[in-house]
Amino acid sequence: MTHLEPPRFEHLNNLLIAGLSERYSGDAIAGIPAQWRRFVPYIGRIPEQAGSATYGVCRVDGEGMEYICGVEVSGFTDIPPALTRVRIPEKRYAVFTHRGHISQIRDTWQAILKQWLPASGYLAANTPEFERYSEEFDARTGVGLEIWIPLRD
């Protein structure tokens, strides 16, 4: 069982993300690392990019999950057509720090969604969840990665 530290709670204003999108179902999420490799050349070259953090945005529906590797942008005006635009609405979030290797991120997600959330008394909002990879993110250690879960008001 994955050990979770207690989350911190943050209020986030609207967040605009531009990035590469792929759809996944079941165990096909093993393709996400390759998706990130395809996205890396865009980082720092997207018009209106704000900051250097990167995001893994998850939009789940009845058919699986859309995963967007992206960066924050200040607007969508000049975003290249090959990139998906996502508007994440203002919400309160439970924020979890992932302490393990990046290969163990699925275990952290499972612990949050199947253990912490049902026991917490909170309900997830029907808006995208996301991973935030800070400027300090190190793919070898996993340091610098947070998972943000939107909460219902």
ROBA-231838 format. One record per residue (C-alpha): residue number from 1; residue in three letters; x negated, y negated, z negated. Coordinates in steps of 0.2 Angstrom, whole numbers, plus 2048, in hexadecimal, padded with zeros to 3 digits. Layout:
<recs>
(NUM; "ala"; (X; Y; Z));
...
</recs>
This chain:
<recs>
(1; "met"; (800; 800; 800));
(2; "thr"; (7FA; 7EF; 805));
(3; "his"; (7F7; 7E3; 7F6));
(4; "leu"; (7FF; 7D2; 7F9));
(5; "glu"; (7FA; 7C2; 7EF));
(6; "pro"; (809; 7B8; 7EB));
(7; "pro"; (80D; 7AC; 7F9));
(8; "arg"; (80C; 799; 7F8));
(9; "phe"; (81B; 78F; 7FE));
(10; "glu"; (81A; 782; 80C));
(11; "his"; (826; 776; 814));
(12; "leu"; (821; 775; 827));
(13; "asn"; (827; 767; 833));
(14; "asn"; (82B; 76C; 845));
(15; "leu"; (81C; 775; 84D));
(16; "leu"; (819; 775; 860));
(17; "ile"; (80F; 784; 866));
(18; "ala"; (809; 787; 878));
(19; "gly"; (802; 798; 87D));
(20; "leu"; (802; 7A9; 885));
(21; "ser"; (811; 7B4; 883));
(22; "glu"; (813; 7C7; 884));
(23; "arg"; (822; 7D2; 87F));
(24; "tyr"; (81E; 7E1; 874));
(25; "ser"; (829; 7F0; 86D));
(26; "gly"; (824; 7FD; 860));
(27; "asp"; (812; 802; 860));
(28; "ala"; (80E; 7F8; 870));
(29; "ile"; (808; 7EA; 865));
(30; "ala"; (7F7; 7F1; 866));
(31; "gly"; (7F6; 7E6; 876));
(32; "ile"; (7F5; 7D6; 86B));
(33; "pro"; (7E2; 7D6; 86A));
(34; "ala"; (7E1; 7D6; 87D));
(35; "gln"; (7EE; 7C8; 87E));
(36; "trp"; (7E3; 7BD; 872));
(37; "arg"; (7D3; 7C1; 87D));
(38; "arg"; (7DD; 7BA; 88C));
(39; "phe"; (7E2; 7AB; 882));
(40; "val"; (7D1; 7A6; 87B));
(41; "pro"; (7CC; 79C; 88B));
(42; "tyr"; (7DB; 791; 889));
(43; "ile"; (7D6; 78B; 878));
(44; "gly"; (7D0; 779; 878));
(45; "arg"; (7D6; 777; 88A));
(46; "ile"; (7E9; 775; 887));
(47; "pro"; (7EF; 764; 88A));
(48; "glu"; (7F5; 75B; 87A));
(49; "gln"; (7ED; 769; 86F));
(50; "ala"; (7EE; 764; 85D));
(51; "gly"; (7E0; 76B; 851));
(52; "ser"; (7D6; 77B; 854));
(53; "ala"; (7E1; 787; 84A));
(54; "thr"; (7E9; 795; 855));
(55; "tyr"; (7FA; 79D; 852));
(56; "gly"; (801; 7AE; 855));
(57; "val"; (814; 7AB; 856));
(58; "cys"; (820; 7BA; 854));
(59; "arg"; (832; 7B8; 85B));
(60; "val"; (83B; 7C9; 858));
(61; "asp"; (84B; 7CE; 860));
(62; "gly"; (855; 7DE; 863));
(63; "glu"; (849; 7E3; 871));
(64; "gly"; (839; 7E1; 868));
(65; "met"; (82E; 7D2; 865));
(66; "glu"; (827; 7C4; 86F));
(67; "tyr"; (815; 7BF; 869));
(68; "ile"; (80E; 7AF; 86E));
(69; "cys"; (7FB; 7AB; 86C));
(70; "gly"; (7FA; 798; 86B));
(71; "val"; (7F5; 788; 864));
(72; "glu"; (7FE; 779; 85D));
(73; "val"; (802; 76B; 869));
(74; "ser"; (808; 759; 867));
(75; "gly"; (814; 75B; 876));
(76; "phe"; (819; 766; 884));
(77; "thr"; (817; 759; 892));
(78; "asp"; (808; 760; 89B));
(79; "ile"; (808; 772; 895));
(80; "pro"; (802; 77E; 8A4));
(81; "pro"; (811; 788; 8AB));
(82; "ala"; (807; 798; 8A6));
(83; "leu"; (80A; 794; 894));
(84; "thr"; (819; 797; 889));
(85; "arg"; (820; 788; 87E));
(86; "val"; (827; 78C; 86D));
(87; "arg"; (82F; 780; 861));
(88; "ile"; (82E; 786; 84F));
(89; "pro"; (83B; 77D; 845));
(90; "glu"; (839; 774; 834));
(91; "lys"; (83A; 781; 826));
(92; "arg"; (834; 786; 816));
(93; "tyr"; (828; 795; 817));
(94; "ala"; (820; 7A2; 80C));
(95; "val"; (80E; 7A2; 811));
(96; "phe"; (803; 7B2; 80E));
(97; "thr"; (7F0; 7B3; 810));
(98; "his"; (7EA; 7C2; 819));
(99; "arg"; (7DA; 7C8; 810));
(100; "gly"; (7D6; 7D8; 819));
(101; "his"; (7CE; 7DB; 82A));
(102; "ile"; (7D9; 7D5; 839));
(103; "ser"; (7DC; 7E7; 83E));
(104; "gln"; (7E6; 7E9; 82E));
(105; "ile"; (7F2; 7DA; 831));
(106; "arg"; (800; 7E6; 836));
(107; "asp"; (7FF; 7ED; 824));
(108; "thr"; (800; 7DB; 81D));
(109; "trp"; (80F; 7D8; 828));
(110; "gln"; (818; 7E8; 822));
(111; "ala"; (815; 7E4; 810));
(112; "ile"; (81C; 7D3; 812));
(113; "leu"; (82C; 7D8; 81B));
(114; "lys"; (82F; 7E9; 813));
(115; "gln"; (82A; 7E6; 801));
(116; "trp"; (828; 7D3; 7FD));
(117; "leu"; (837; 7CC; 806));
(118; "pro"; (844; 7D8; 800));
(119; "ala"; (83E; 7D7; 7EE));
(120; "ser"; (83B; 7C4; 7EE));
(121; "gly"; (84D; 7BE; 7EF));
(122; "tyr"; (84A; 7B4; 7FE));
(123; "leu"; (851; 7B6; 810));
(124; "ala"; (847; 7B4; 81F));
(125; "ala"; (84D; 7A6; 82B));
(126; "asn"; (852; 7AB; 83D));
(127; "thr"; (843; 7A1; 844));
(128; "pro"; (832; 7A6; 84A));
(129; "glu"; (825; 7AD; 83D));
(130; "phe"; (813; 7AA; 841));
(131; "glu"; (801; 7AD; 83D));
(132; "arg"; (7F6; 79E; 83B));
(133; "tyr"; (7E3; 7A1; 83E));
(134; "ser"; (7DA; 792; 837));
(135; "glu"; (7CA; 78A; 83D));
(136; "glu"; (7C0; 796; 831));
(137; "phe"; (7C8; 7A6; 838));
(138; "asp"; (7BB; 7B4; 83A));
(139; "ala"; (7C1; 7C2; 844));
(140; "arg"; (7B4; 7CE; 83C));
(141; "thr"; (7BB; 7CB; 82A));
(142; "gly"; (7CD; 7C4; 82C));
(143; "val"; (7C9; 7B5; 822));
(144; "gly"; (7D3; 7A6; 827));
(145; "leu"; (7E3; 7AE; 82B));
(146; "glu"; (7F5; 7AB; 824));
(147; "ile"; (806; 7B2; 828));
(148; "trp"; (814; 7A5; 827));
(149; "ile"; (826; 7AC; 823));
(150; "pro"; (834; 7A0; 826));
(151; "leu"; (841; 79F; 818));
(152; "arg"; (854; 79C; 818));
(153; "asp"; (859; 78C; 810));
</recs>
